[in-house]
Amino acid sequence: MVQGIVTLFATIPMGIVADKVGRKPMIILGKIVHALAALLVVFSGSLWPLLMVMAMRGFGRAVSNPSITAMFSGLVPVSKRGRGMGIFNIFQSVGLVVGATSGGFLYEFSFSGAPFIACAGAGLIGVLVVSLLISEPRQGLR
C-alpha cells in the first residue's frame, strides 16, 4: 500500500522532471532506486524499515514509469499508437505474471530473500541494457 501511495503522488511530478532532464536518465535512476529497494527488502527486518523500503520502491517506479511509457509511445506511429500501447500493456502484464510466479518458485525452493535479490538483479540488467542500447529521443519526437 505504501508503494502504491508514493507512486500515486510522485508519478506526475517525476514525469514533469523527465520532460526537463530527459527520459533515459530518469529510467536509469528509477530502475536503480527500484533495484536497490528490492535488495533492501531482504535486510529490512521489521515493519518500519520495510515500509520505508516499499516507499523507496514506489518512488523508483514513479521516477522511471512515465519515461518508459513516453519513450515507447514516441516510437509508435500516431496512427498505430493505441494498438502499440495495448501491446506494451500486455507485455507489462505478462512480465508481472512471470515475475510473480518465478518469485514464488524462488521463495519456495530457495530462501525468502531470493525473489528480491533476483528482482534487483533483473533491474540492474535493465539499467545496463538501457544505458548501452537506448538513445534519448530527438527533440522533435517528444
N, CA, C and O atoms as a MOPAC input file, in Angstrom:
PM7 MOZYME 1SCF
protein

 N      0.81300 1    -1.17900 1     0.00000 1
 C      0.00000 1     0.00000 1     0.00000 1
 C      0.87500 1     1.27000 1     0.00000 1
 O      0.58000 1     2.23000 1    -0.71100 1
 N      1.93300 1     1.26400 1     0.78900 1
 C      2.83400 1     2.41600 1     0.83800 1
 C      3.45400 1     2.64900 1    -0.53000 1
 O      3.55800 1     3.78900 1    -0.98300 1
 N      3.86600 1     1.57400 1    -1.18900 1
 C      4.46200 1     1.70300 1    -2.52100 1
 C      3.47200 1     2.36500 1    -3.47300 1
 O      3.84500 1     3.26800 1    -4.22300 1
 N      2.24200 1     1.93700 1    -3.45200 1
 C      1.22600 1     2.50000 1    -4.33100 1
 C      0.93800 1     3.96200 1    -4.04300 1
 O      0.75700 1     4.75300 1    -4.96900 1
 N      0.89300 1     4.32700 1    -2.77500 1
 C      0.62300 1     5.72100 1    -2.40700 1
 C      1.74500 1     6.63500 1    -2.88900 1
 O      1.48900 1     7.69600 1    -3.45800 1
 N      2.99200 1     6.21500 1    -2.65700 1
 C      4.12800 1     7.03500 1    -3.11200 1
 C      4.12200 1     7.13100 1    -4.63600 1
 O      4.34000 1     8.21000 1    -5.18700 1
 N      3.87600 1     6.02800 1    -5.31200 1
 C      3.81700 1     6.04300 1    -6.77500 1
 C      2.72100 1     6.98600 1    -7.25100 1
 O      2.92400 1     7.75700 1    -8.18900 1
 N      1.56900 1     6.92500 1    -6.61100 1
 C      0.43700 1     7.76700 1    -6.98300 1
 C      0.78300 1     9.25600 1    -6.93600 1
 O      0.48300 1    10.00400 1    -7.86600 1
 N      1.41200 1     9.66700 1    -5.85400 1
 C      1.68100 1    11.09000 1    -5.67800 1
 C      2.96300 1    11.57600 1    -6.35900 1
 O      3.11400 1    12.77400 1    -6.59900 1
 N      3.86900 1    10.68300 1    -6.66700 1
 C      5.15500 1    11.10300 1    -7.24600 1
 C      5.21600 1    10.96800 1    -8.76800 1
 O      6.11400 1    11.53600 1    -9.38900 1
 N      4.30200 1    10.24400 1    -9.37700 1
 C      4.39900 1     9.97200 1   -10.80800 1
 C      4.29700 1    11.23400 1   -11.66200 1
 O      5.12300 1    11.43500 1   -12.55300 1
 N      3.32600 1    12.07000 1   -11.41800 1
 C      3.18800 1    13.27300 1   -12.24700 1
 C      4.37200 1    14.21900 1   -12.06600 1
 O      4.92300 1    14.69100 1   -13.06000 1
 N      4.78200 1    14.51300 1   -10.83100 1
 C      5.98000 1    15.37100 1   -10.71100 1
 C      7.21900 1    14.77500 1   -11.37500 1
 O      8.01900 1    15.51100 1   -11.95300 1
 N      7.39000 1    13.46200 1   -11.30300 1
 C      8.55500 1    12.84800 1   -11.93500 1
 C      8.43800 1    12.86200 1   -13.44900 1
 O      9.45400 1    12.92600 1   -14.14100 1
 N      7.22800 1    12.80300 1   -13.97900 1
 C      7.02900 1    12.95400 1   -15.41900 1
 C      7.41400 1    14.34700 1   -15.87800 1
 O      7.99200 1    14.51700 1   -16.95200 1
 N      7.09200 1    15.34800 1   -15.06400 1
 C      7.46900 1    16.72700 1   -15.37800 1
 C      8.99300 1    16.87800 1   -15.37000 1
 O      9.56400 1    17.52800 1   -16.24500 1
 N      9.63800 1    16.27400 1   -14.37900 1
 C     11.10400 1    16.32000 1   -14.31500 1
 C     11.69300 1    15.63000 1   -15.55000 1
 O     12.66500 1    16.11700 1   -16.12600 1
 N     11.11300 1    14.51100 1   -15.95100 1
 C     11.61000 1    13.78800 1   -17.12900 1
 C     11.52600 1    14.64400 1   -18.38500 1
 O     12.40400 1    14.57800 1   -19.24600 1
 N     10.46700 1    15.45000 1   -18.49100 1
 C     10.35600 1    16.34100 1   -19.64900 1
 C     11.47500 1    17.37100 1   -19.66300 1
 O     11.85100 1    17.85900 1   -20.72900 1
 N     12.00800 1    17.70400 1   -18.50800 1
 C     13.07200 1    18.70900 1   -18.42900 1
 C     14.47100 1    18.10400 1   -18.58600 1
 O     15.31600 1    18.67000 1   -19.28000 1
 N     14.72200 1    16.94500 1   -17.93700 1
 C     16.07800 1    16.38500 1   -17.93200 1
 C     16.28300 1    15.26300 1   -18.94100 1
 O     17.42100 1    14.91600 1   -19.25500 1
 N     15.20500 1    14.69500 1   -19.44700 1
 C     15.32200 1    13.60300 1   -20.40500 1
 C     14.77100 1    12.30300 1   -19.85700 1
 O     14.70800 1    12.09700 1   -18.64500 1
 N     14.38300 1    11.45000 1   -20.74700 1
 C     13.75200 1    10.18800 1   -20.35100 1
 C     14.76900 1     9.13000 1   -19.93500 1
 O     14.58000 1     8.43600 1   -18.93600 1
 N     15.83300 1     9.01400 1   -20.69400 1
 C     16.82400 1     7.98300 1   -20.40100 1
 C     17.40500 1     8.11700 1   -18.99200 1
 O     17.46500 1     7.11700 1   -18.27600 1
 N     17.83600 1     9.31000 1   -18.56200 1
 C     18.37200 1     9.42000 1   -17.19700 1
 C     17.33800 1     9.06600 1   -16.12800 1
 O     17.68300 1     8.50500 1   -15.08800 1
 N     16.07600 1     9.39300 1   -16.38600 1
 C     15.03400 1     9.08200 1   -15.40700 1
 C     14.76200 1     7.58000 1   -15.34500 1
 O     14.52000 1     7.03300 1   -14.26900 1
 N     14.80300 1     6.92500 1   -16.48600 1
 C     14.62500 1     5.46900 1   -16.49600 1
 C     15.75300 1     4.81900 1   -15.70700 1
 O     15.50800 1     3.94900 1   -14.87100 1
 N     16.97700 1     5.23100 1   -15.96700 1
 C     18.12800 1     4.65600 1   -15.26700 1
 C     18.05100 1     4.92000 1   -13.77000 1
 O     18.22400 1     4.00100 1   -12.96900 1
 N     17.79300 1     6.15900 1   -13.38700 1
 C     17.69100 1     6.49000 1   -11.96500 1
 C     16.57300 1     5.71100 1   -11.28000 1
 O     16.77300 1     5.14000 1   -10.20800 1
 N     15.40900 1     5.69000 1   -11.89600 1
 C     14.27800 1     4.98300 1   -11.30300 1
 C     14.53300 1     3.49900 1   -11.13900 1
 O     14.17800 1     2.91300 1   -10.11600 1
 N     15.13900 1     2.89500 1   -12.12600 1
 C     15.41600 1     1.45500 1   -12.05100 1
 C     16.50300 1     1.15200 1   -11.01900 1
 O     16.44900 1     0.11400 1   -10.36100 1
 N     17.47500 1     2.03000 1   -10.86900 1
 C     18.49400 1     1.82600 1    -9.83000 1
 C     17.85400 1     1.92300 1    -8.44700 1
 O     18.11400 1     1.08500 1    -7.58400 1
 N     17.01500 1     2.94700 1    -8.23200 1
 C     16.33200 1     3.10200 1    -6.94200 1
 C     15.45000 1     1.89100 1    -6.66300 1
 O     15.43900 1     1.37000 1    -5.54700 1
 N     14.71500 1     1.44600 1    -7.67000 1
 C     13.81500 1     0.29700 1    -7.50500 1
 C     14.60500 1    -0.96900 1    -7.20100 1
 O     14.21300 1    -1.74700 1    -6.33100 1
 N     15.71300 1    -1.18500 1    -7.90500 1
 C     16.53900 1    -2.38000 1    -7.66500 1
 C     17.17000 1    -2.34300 1    -6.28000 1
 O     17.19700 1    -3.35700 1    -5.58300 1
 N     17.67200 1    -1.19700 1    -5.88200 1
 C     18.25900 1    -1.07200 1    -4.54700 1
 C     17.20600 1    -1.33800 1    -3.47100 1
 O     17.48100 1    -2.01300 1    -2.47900 1
 N     16.01500 1    -0.81200 1    -3.66900 1
 C     14.94000 1    -1.04500 1    -2.70000 1
 C     14.56600 1    -2.52000 1    -2.64100 1
 O     14.30700 1    -3.04400 1    -1.55800 1
 N     14.53300 1    -3.19900 1    -3.78500 1
 C     14.23200 1    -4.62900 1    -3.79100 1
 C     15.26500 1    -5.39100 1    -2.96100 1
 O     14.92000 1    -6.30100 1    -2.20600 1
 N     16.51500 1    -5.01500 1    -3.10800 1
 C     17.57600 1    -5.65500 1    -2.33300 1
 C     17.43800 1    -5.34600 1    -0.84100 1
 O     17.67000 1    -6.21600 1    -0.00100 1
 N     17.06300 1    -4.11300 1    -0.51300 1
 C     16.92400 1    -3.72000 1     0.89100 1
 C     15.77000 1    -4.41700 1     1.60500 1
 O     15.75900 1    -4.49200 1     2.83400 1
 N     14.80000 1    -4.92700 1     0.84800 1
 C     13.70900 1    -5.68600 1     1.46400 1
 C     14.28200 1    -6.84600 1     2.26800 1
 O     13.79200 1    -7.16000 1     3.35300 1
 N     15.31100 1    -7.47400 1     1.73600 1
 C     15.93200 1    -8.63100 1     2.38800 1
 C     16.47100 1    -8.25400 1     3.76500 1
 O     16.46100 1    -9.07500 1     4.68300 1
 N     16.93600 1    -7.03000 1     3.90900 1
 C     17.57900 1    -6.60600 1     5.15100 1
 C     16.69100 1    -5.73200 1     6.03600 1
 O     17.14800 1    -5.24400 1     7.06900 1
 N     15.44000 1    -5.52900 1     5.65200 1
 C     14.59000 1    -4.58300 1     6.38500 1
 C     14.30400 1    -5.02300 1     7.81800 1
 O     14.30700 1    -4.18300 1     8.71800 1
 N     14.06200 1    -6.28500 1     8.05500 1
 C     13.97300 1    -6.82200 1     9.41000 1
 C     12.69900 1    -6.57600 1    10.18700 1
 O     12.27900 1    -7.46200 1    10.93000 1
 N     12.05900 1    -5.42400 1    10.06100 1
 C     10.83100 1    -5.17100 1    10.81000 1
 C      9.92300 1    -4.23900 1    10.00900 1
 O     10.27200 1    -3.82000 1     8.90500 1
 N      8.77000 1    -3.92300 1    10.56400 1
 C      7.74000 1    -3.20500 1     9.82700 1
 C      8.17200 1    -1.82200 1     9.34200 1
 O      8.02000 1    -1.53500 1     8.15500 1
 N      8.69500 1    -0.96600 1    10.18900 1
 C      9.00800 1     0.40500 1     9.78800 1
 C     10.09200 1     0.48400 1     8.72600 1
 O      9.93600 1     1.22800 1     7.75800 1
 N     11.18000 1    -0.25400 1     8.87200 1
 C     12.15300 1    -0.23000 1     7.76600 1
 C     11.55900 1    -0.78200 1     6.46900 1
 O     11.87400 1    -0.28800 1     5.38600 1
 N     10.70700 1    -1.79700 1     6.57000 1
 C     10.07300 1    -2.35700 1     5.37400 1
 C      9.16500 1    -1.31700 1     4.71300 1
 O      9.14800 1    -1.19900 1     3.48800 1
 N      8.41800 1    -0.57200 1     5.51100 1
 C      7.56200 1     0.47400 1     4.95000 1
 C      8.39300 1     1.53400 1     4.22900 1
 O      7.99600 1     2.02400 1     3.17200 1
 N      9.53400 1     1.88600 1     4.79500 1
 C     10.41000 1     2.86500 1     4.14500 1
 C     10.95800 1     2.31600 1     2.82500 1
 O     11.04300 1     3.03700 1     1.83100 1
 N     11.32200 1     1.05300 1     2.82600 1
 C     11.84700 1     0.42600 1     1.61100 1
 C     10.75200 1     0.35800 1     0.54000 1
 O     11.02000 1     0.58300 1    -0.64100 1
 N      9.53700 1     0.05100 1     0.95200 1
 C      8.43800 1    -0.01200 1    -0.01300 1
 C      8.12900 1     1.38200 1    -0.56300 1
 O      7.77900 1     1.52100 1    -1.73500 1
 N      8.25600 1     2.40400 1     0.26900 1
 C      8.09800 1     3.78000 1    -0.21900 1
 C      9.18200 1     4.08500 1    -1.24700 1
 O      8.92000 1     4.73500 1    -2.25900 1
 N     10.38300 1     3.62200 1    -0.98700 1
 C     11.50100 1     3.81800 1    -1.91100 1
 C     11.21600 1     3.11000 1    -3.24200 1
 O     11.50100 1     3.65300 1    -4.30900 1
 N     10.65600 1     1.90700 1    -3.17500 1
 C     10.30200 1     1.18300 1    -4.41000 1
 C      9.26900 1     1.95300 1    -5.19600 1
 O      9.36100 1     2.06000 1    -6.41900 1
 N      8.26800 1     2.50100 1    -4.48700 1
 C      7.24800 1     3.29200 1    -5.16300 1
 C      7.82500 1     4.51700 1    -5.83800 1
 O      7.41800 1     4.88300 1    -6.94000 1
 N      8.78200 1     5.15300 1    -5.16500 1
 C      9.43200 1     6.31900 1    -5.75200 1
 C     10.22400 1     5.91500 1    -6.99400 1
 O     10.19200 1     6.62000 1    -8.00300 1
 N     10.92800 1     4.79500 1    -6.93100 1
 C     11.66900 1     4.31300 1    -8.10400 1
 C     10.75200 1     4.08500 1    -9.29300 1
 O     11.08700 1     4.43000 1   -10.42600 1
 N      9.59300 1     3.49900 1    -9.02500 1
 C      8.62000 1     3.28800 1   -10.10400 1
 C      8.13000 1     4.61100 1   -10.65300 1
 O      8.00600 1     4.78200 1   -11.86500 1
 N      7.84900 1     5.55300 1    -9.75200 1
 C      7.34500 1     6.86400 1   -10.17900 1
 C      8.37700 1     7.61400 1   -11.01700 1
 O      8.01600 1     8.38300 1   -11.90800 1
 N      9.64300 1     7.39500 1   -10.73700 1
 C     10.70600 1     8.06100 1   -11.49400 1
 C     10.81000 1     7.47400 1   -12.90200 1
 O     10.94900 1     8.22200 1   -13.86900 1
 N     10.74500 1     6.15800 1   -13.02800 1
 C     11.01000 1     5.52800 1   -14.32800 1
 C      9.77800 1     5.31400 1   -15.20800 1
 O      9.87000 1     5.45500 1   -16.42700 1
 N      8.64000 1     4.98200 1   -14.62600 1
 C      7.49600 1     4.58400 1   -15.44900 1
 C      6.98800 1     5.64900 1   -16.42100 1
 O      6.69300 1     5.30300 1   -17.56500 1
 N      6.86600 1     6.92300 1   -16.03700 1
 C      6.40200 1     7.89300 1   -17.03600 1
 C      7.34500 1     7.98400 1   -18.24000 1
 O      6.89600 1     8.13300 1   -19.37600 1
 N      8.63600 1     7.89400 1   -17.98800 1
 C      9.61200 1     7.97900 1   -19.07800 1
 C      9.56500 1     6.75100 1   -19.96700 1
 O      9.69900 1     6.86200 1   -21.18600 1
 N      9.37800 1     5.58700 1   -19.37600 1
 C      9.28000 1     4.35700 1   -20.16900 1
 C      8.06800 1     4.43200 1   -21.09200 1
 O      8.16900 1     4.14700 1   -22.28500 1
 N      6.93300 1     4.81400 1   -20.53800 1
 C      5.70800 1     4.90900 1   -21.32700 1
 C      5.83500 1     5.97300 1   -22.41400 1
 O      5.45300 1     5.73900 1   -23.56100 1
 N      6.36900 1     7.13900 1   -22.05700 1
 C      6.52100 1     8.21400 1   -23.03800 1
 C      7.49000 1     7.81100 1   -24.14700 1
 O      7.23600 1     8.07300 1   -25.32300 1
 N      8.58900 1     7.18000 1   -23.77400 1
 C      9.57600 1     6.78700 1   -24.77300 1
 C      8.97700 1     5.77000 1   -25.73200 1
 O      9.15800 1     5.87000 1   -26.94500 1
 N      8.26100 1     4.78400 1   -25.18400 1
 C      7.66500 1     3.76100 1   -26.04500 1
 C      6.61600 1     4.37600 1   -26.96400 1
 O      6.59800 1     4.10100 1   -28.16400 1
 N      5.74800 1     5.20600 1   -26.40300 1
 C      4.68500 1     5.78300 1   -27.23000 1
 C      5.25800 1     6.65300 1   -28.33800 1
 O      4.66100 1     6.76400 1   -29.40900 1
 N      6.41000 1     7.27200 1   -28.09300 1
 C      7.05500 1     8.07900 1   -29.11900 1
 C      7.64600 1     7.26700 1   -30.25400 1
 O      7.93400 1     7.80500 1   -31.32300 1
 N      7.82700 1     5.97800 1   -30.02900 1
 C      8.39100 1     5.11300 1   -31.06200 1
 C      7.32900 1     4.57400 1   -32.02000 1
 O      7.64800 1     4.08900 1   -33.10600 1
 N      6.06800 1     4.66400 1   -31.60500 1
 C      4.97600 1     4.09700 1   -32.39000 1
 C      4.31600 1     5.21100 1   -33.20300 1
 O      4.01400 1     6.27400 1   -32.66100 1
 N      4.08900 1     4.97700 1   -34.49800 1
 C      3.40500 1     5.99900 1   -35.29900 1
 C      2.04000 1     6.35300 1   -34.69000 1
 O      1.37100 1     5.49500 1   -34.11400 1
 N      1.64100 1     7.60300 1   -34.82200 1
 C      0.39000 1     8.07100 1   -34.21800 1
 C     -0.78800 1     7.21100 1   -34.66900 1
 O     -1.68600 1     6.92900 1   -33.87400 1
 N     -0.79500 1     6.79700 1   -35.91300 1
 C     -1.91700 1     6.00900 1   -36.43800 1
 C     -2.02900 1     4.62700 1   -35.80900 1
 O     -3.07800 1     3.99000 1   -35.89700 1
 N     -0.94900 1     4.15500 1   -35.16800 1
 C     -0.95800 1     2.82300 1   -34.55100 1
 C     -0.67800 1     2.87900 1   -33.05700 1
 O     -0.39100 1     1.85400 1   -32.43800 1
 N     -0.75900 1     4.06700 1   -32.47700 1
 C     -0.37300 1     4.25800 1   -31.08500 1
 C     -1.28000 1     3.48200 1   -30.12000 1
 O     -0.78500 1     2.89600 1   -29.15800 1
 N     -2.57900 1     3.46700 1   -30.35600 1
 C     -3.49700 1     2.72600 1   -29.48000 1
 C     -3.15800 1     1.24400 1   -29.45600 1
 O     -3.09000 1     0.63600 1   -28.38800 1
 N     -2.94900 1     0.66600 1   -30.62000 1
 C     -2.57900 1    -0.75400 1   -30.71600 1
 C     -1.21300 1    -0.99300 1   -30.06800 1
 O     -1.02700 1    -1.96400 1   -29.33500 1
 N     -0.26900 1    -0.10300 1   -30.34300 1
 C      1.07700 1    -0.23600 1   -29.77900 1
 C      1.06000 1    -0.17500 1   -28.25600 1
 O      1.73100 1    -0.96600 1   -27.59400 1
 N      0.29000 1     0.76400 1   -27.69700 1
 C      0.21200 1     0.87100 1   -26.23700 1
 C     -0.51100 1    -0.33200 1   -25.64300 1
 O     -0.19700 1    -0.76400 1   -24.53400 1
 N     -1.47800 1    -0.86900 1   -26.38000 1
 C     -2.14400 1    -2.09400 1   -25.91800 1
 C     -1.15800 1    -3.25200 1   -25.83000 1
 O     -1.15500 1    -3.99200 1   -24.84600 1
 N     -0.33000 1    -3.41000 1   -26.84500 1
 C      0.69300 1    -4.46400 1   -26.84200 1
 C      1.69300 1    -4.21500 1   -25.71800 1
 O      2.09100 1    -5.15200 1   -25.02500 1
 N      2.10100 1    -2.96200 1   -25.53200 1
 C      3.00500 1    -2.59000 1   -24.44000 1
 C      2.42000 1    -3.02400 1   -23.09900 1
 O      3.12300 1    -3.61500 1   -22.27800 1
 N      1.14100 1    -2.73600 1   -22.87200 1
 C      0.49600 1    -3.11500 1   -21.61100 1
 C      0.36800 1    -4.62200 1   -21.45300 1
 O      0.47800 1    -5.13900 1   -20.34100 1
 N      0.13900 1    -5.32800 1   -22.54300 1
 C      0.08900 1    -6.79300 1   -22.47600 1
 C      1.43100 1    -7.33300 1   -21.99000 1
 O      1.47500 1    -8.19400 1   -21.11100 1
 N      2.51800 1    -6.83100 1   -22.55700 1
 C      3.83400 1    -7.31400 1   -22.15200 1
 C      4.16700 1    -6.93700 1   -20.70700 1
 O      4.83500 1    -7.69900 1   -20.00800 1
 N      3.70700 1    -5.77500 1   -20.25900 1
 C      3.89600 1    -5.43100 1   -18.84800 1
 C      3.15100 1    -6.42200 1   -17.95800 1
 O      3.67900 1    -6.86400 1   -16.93800 1
 N      1.93600 1    -6.76600 1   -18.34000 1
 C      1.14600 1    -7.71900 1   -17.54600 1
 C      1.77400 1    -9.10700 1   -17.55700 1
 O      1.81700 1    -9.78000 1   -16.52700 1
 N      2.25600 1    -9.53000 1   -18.70700 1
 C      2.93800 1   -10.82700 1   -18.79000 1
 C      4.17200 1   -10.82200 1   -17.89800 1
 O      4.44800 1   -11.80100 1   -17.20500 1
 N      4.91600 1    -9.71500 1   -17.91500 1
 C      6.08800 1    -9.59800 1   -17.04800 1
 C      5.71900 1    -9.70700 1   -15.57500 1
 O      6.43200 1   -10.35200 1   -14.80600 1
 N      4.61800 1    -9.08600 1   -15.17400 1
 C      4.17300 1    -9.18700 1   -13.77800 1
 C      3.82400 1   -10.62200 1   -13.41000 1
 O      4.17300 1   -11.09300 1   -12.32800 1
 N      3.13400 1   -11.31500 1   -14.30900 1
 C      2.75100 1   -12.70500 1   -14.03800 1
 C      3.98600 1   -13.59700 1   -13.96900 1
 O      4.12200 1   -14.40100 1   -13.04700 1
 N      4.88100 1   -13.45900 1   -14.93600 1
 C      6.09900 1   -14.28200 1   -14.95200 1
 C      6.97300 1   -13.96000 1   -13.73900 1
 O      7.51000 1   -14.86500 1   -13.10100 1
 N      7.11400 1   -12.67100 1   -13.42400 1
 C      7.93000 1   -12.28200 1   -12.27400 1
 C      7.36000 1   -12.80000 1   -10.96100 1
 O      8.09600 1   -13.33300 1   -10.13100 1
 N      6.05900 1   -12.64800 1   -10.77100 1
 C      5.43700 1   -13.12300 1    -9.53400 1
 C      5.51700 1   -14.64800 1    -9.40700 1
 O      5.78000 1   -15.17700 1    -8.32700 1
 N      5.29000 1   -15.33700 1   -10.50800 1
 C      5.36100 1   -16.80100 1   -10.48700 1
 C      6.79300 1   -17.26000 1   -10.21800 1
 O      7.01700 1   -18.15200 1    -9.39900 1
 N      7.75500 1   -16.65500 1   -10.90100 1
 C      9.16200 1   -17.00500 1   -10.68600 1
 C      9.57800 1   -16.69600 1    -9.25100 1
 O     10.28700 1   -17.48000 1    -8.62000 1
 N      9.13400 1   -15.54800 1    -8.74000 1
 C      9.43600 1   -15.18600 1    -7.35700 1
 C      8.86300 1   -16.18700 1    -6.36700 1
 O      9.50400 1   -16.51600 1    -5.36900 1
 N      7.66600 1   -16.66800 1    -6.63900 1
 C      7.06300 1   -17.69300 1    -5.77200 1
 C      7.87100 1   -18.97600 1    -5.76700 1
 O      8.08100 1   -19.58100 1    -4.71500 1
 N      8.32800 1   -19.39600 1    -6.94700 1
 C      9.16900 1   -20.59800 1    -7.01900 1
 C     10.50200 1   -20.37800 1    -6.30800 1
 O     10.97200 1   -21.25600 1    -5.58500 1
 N     11.10600 1   -19.21600 1    -6.50900 1
 C     12.36800 1   -18.92600 1    -5.81600 1
 C     12.17400 1   -18.95100 1    -4.30100 1
 O     13.00100 1   -19.50200 1    -3.57400 1
 N     11.09600 1   -18.36200 1    -3.83500 1
 C     10.80500 1   -18.33900 1    -2.40400 1
 C     10.62100 1   -19.75700 1    -1.87200 1
 O     11.14900 1   -20.11000 1    -0.81700 1
 N      9.86800 1   -20.55900 1    -2.61300 1
 C      9.54100 1   -21.90700 1    -2.16900 1
 C     10.74800 1   -22.83600 1    -2.19300 1
 O     10.92400 1   -23.64800 1    -1.28400 1
 N     11.57600 1   -22.72500 1    -3.22000 1
 C     12.65700 1   -23.69100 1    -3.40200 1
 C     14.03400 1   -23.14300 1    -3.05500 1
 O     15.03300 1   -23.83900 1    -3.23900 1
 N     14.10700 1   -21.92700 1    -2.56500 1
 C     15.38100 1   -21.35100 1    -2.17700 1
 C     15.23000 1   -20.77000 1    -0.77600 1
 O     14.93300 1   -21.50400 1     0.16600 1
 N     15.42900 1   -19.46400 1    -0.62600 1
 C     15.23400 1   -18.82100 1     0.67000 1
 C     14.37500 1   -17.57800 1     0.46700 1
 O     14.19700 1   -17.12400 1    -0.66400 1
 N     13.85500 1   -17.03900 1     1.52600 1
 C     12.85700 1   -15.97200 1     1.42400 1
 C     13.36900 1   -14.70800 1     0.74100 1
 O     12.57000 1   -13.96500 1     0.17100 1
 N     14.64300 1   -14.44300 1     0.77800 1
 C     15.18500 1   -13.25000 1     0.13500 1
 C     15.49000 1   -13.41700 1    -1.33700 1
 O     15.75200 1   -12.43400 1    -2.02900 1
 N     15.46200 1   -14.64900 1    -1.82900 1
 C     15.84400 1   -14.91900 1    -3.21500 1
 C     15.01700 1   -14.14300 1    -4.24400 1
 O     15.59500 1   -13.62200 1    -5.19800 1
 N     13.69400 1   -14.04300 1    -4.09600 1
 C     12.94000 1   -13.29200 1    -5.10700 1
 C     13.34900 1   -11.81900 1    -5.18100 1
 O     13.34800 1   -11.22700 1    -6.26100 1
 N     13.69500 1   -11.23400 1    -4.05100 1
 C     14.05900 1    -9.82200 1    -4.02800 1
 C     15.45000 1    -9.60000 1    -4.61100 1
 O     15.69600 1    -8.59700 1    -5.28100 1
 N     16.33900 1   -10.51900 1    -4.35900 1
 C     17.67000 1   -10.44400 1    -4.95000 1
 C     17.57600 1   -10.61600 1    -6.46300 1
 O     18.25200 1    -9.91500 1    -7.21500 1
 N     16.72700 1   -11.55900 1    -6.90900 1
 C     16.52600 1   -11.76100 1    -8.34500 1
 C     15.90300 1   -10.51900 1    -8.98500 1
 O     16.28100 1   -10.13000 1   -10.09000 1
 N     14.95700 1    -9.90500 1    -8.29200 1
 C     14.32100 1    -8.67800 1    -8.79100 1
 C     15.35400 1    -7.56800 1    -8.93900 1
 O     15.36900 1    -6.86200 1    -9.94800 1
 N     16.20800 1    -7.41400 1    -7.95100 1
 C     17.25800 1    -6.40000 1    -8.01700 1
 C     18.21200 1    -6.68900 1    -9.17800 1
 O     18.59300 1    -5.78000 1    -9.91600 1
 N     18.59100 1    -7.94600 1    -9.33100 1
 C     19.47700 1    -8.32300 1   -10.43100 1
 C     18.85600 1    -8.04900 1   -11.78800 1
 O     19.52400 1    -7.53100 1   -12.68200 1
 N     17.58500 1    -8.39000 1   -11.95000 1
 C     16.89500 1    -8.13200 1   -13.22000 1
 C     16.81500 1    -6.62700 1   -13.48000 1
 O     16.98400 1    -6.17900 1   -14.61400 1
 N     16.55800 1    -5.85600 1   -12.43300 1
 C     16.50000 1    -4.40200 1   -12.58900 1
 C     17.83000 1    -3.81900 1   -13.01900 1
 O     17.88000 1    -2.92200 1   -13.86000 1
 N     18.90900 1    -4.33000 1   -12.44000 1
 C     20.23600 1    -3.81800 1   -12.80500 1
 C     20.63600 1    -4.23400 1   -14.21600 1
 O     21.34000 1    -3.49900 1   -14.90800 1
 N     20.18700 1    -5.41400 1   -14.64100 1
 C     20.40200 1    -5.81800 1   -16.03900 1
 C     19.64900 1    -4.85400 1   -16.95500 1
 O     20.16000 1    -4.45600 1   -18.00300 1
 N     18.43700 1    -4.48300 1   -16.55500 1
 C     17.67100 1    -3.49800 1   -17.31900 1
 C     18.38600 1    -2.16700 1   -17.41100 1
 O     18.37600 1    -1.52800 1   -18.46300 1
 N     19.00800 1    -1.73900 1   -16.31700 1
 C     19.78400 1    -0.48900 1   -16.31700 1
 C     20.91300 1    -0.58800 1   -17.32500 1
 O     21.15500 1     0.34900 1   -18.08600 1
 N     21.60000 1    -1.70900 1   -17.33500 1
 C     22.69800 1    -1.90600 1   -18.28000 1
 C     22.19700 1    -1.86300 1   -19.72700 1
 O     22.81600 1    -1.23300 1   -20.58400 1
 N     21.08200 1    -2.53100 1   -19.98900 1
 C     20.52300 1    -2.53900 1   -21.34300 1
 C     20.12700 1    -1.12700 1   -21.77300 1
 O     20.44800 1    -0.70200 1   -22.88300 1
 N     19.43200 1    -0.40400 1   -20.89700 1
 C     19.02900 1     0.96700 1   -21.23200 1
 C     20.26400 1     1.84000 1   -21.44400 1
 O     20.31300 1     2.62800 1   -22.38900 1
 N     21.25200 1     1.70500 1   -20.57600 1
 C     22.46400 1     2.52100 1   -20.68000 1
 C     23.18300 1     2.30900 1   -22.00700 1
 O     23.67500 1     3.26000 1   -22.61500 1
 N     23.23900 1     1.07200 1   -22.44300 1
 C     24.02300 1     0.74900 1   -23.63100 1
 C     23.24200 1     0.80900 1   -24.94100 1
 O     23.81300 1     1.13000 1   -25.98300 1
 N     21.95300 1     0.50600 1   -24.90300 1
 C     21.22300 1     0.30300 1   -26.15500 1
 C     20.14800 1     1.33700 1   -26.47200 1
 O     19.69500 1     1.42200 1   -27.61400 1
 N     19.74100 1     2.10700 1   -25.50000 1
 C     18.63000 1     3.04400 1   -25.71500 1
 C     19.16900 1     4.46200 1   -25.88500 1
 O     20.03700 1     4.90900 1   -25.13400 1
 N     18.64000 1     5.15100 1   -26.88100 1
 C     19.03000 1     6.53400 1   -27.12500 1
 C     17.90300 1     7.45400 1   -26.69700 1
 O     16.72500 1     7.11000 1   -26.79400 1
 N     18.28500 1     8.62800 1   -26.22200 1
 C     17.28800 1     9.65100 1   -25.89400 1
 C     16.62000 1    10.07500 1   -27.19800 1
 O     17.31200 1    10.33400 1   -28.18300 1
 N     15.28300 1    10.15000 1   -27.22700 1
 C     14.60900 1    10.56200 1   -28.46700 1
 C     15.00100 1    11.98900 1   -28.85900 1
 O     15.30000 1    12.82500 1   -28.00700 1
 N     14.99000 1    12.24000 1   -30.16300 1
 C     15.27100 1    13.59300 1   -30.64500 1
 C     14.15900 1    14.52600 1   -30.18500 1
 O     13.02800 1    14.09100 1   -29.96400 1
 N     14.47500 1    15.79000 1   -30.04300 1
 C     13.53300 1    16.79600 1   -29.55000 1
 C     12.20600 1    16.75600 1   -30.29500 1
 O     11.14900 1    16.86200 1   -29.67300 1
 N     12.24200 1    16.60500 1   -31.60700 1
 C     11.02300 1    16.65500 1   -32.39700 1
 C     10.06400 1    15.50900 1   -32.13000 1
 O      8.87500 1    15.61100 1   -32.43500 1
 N     10.56300 1    14.42100 1   -31.56400 1
 C      9.71300 1    13.25900 1   -31.31000 1
 C      9.02100 1    13.33500 1   -29.96000 1
 O      8.14200 1    12.52100 1   -29.67800 1
 N      9.38700 1    14.27000 1   -29.13600 1
 C      8.79900 1    14.33400 1   -27.80100 1
 C      7.39400 1    14.73500 1   -27.86600 1
 O      6.73500 1    14.84100 1   -26.83200 1

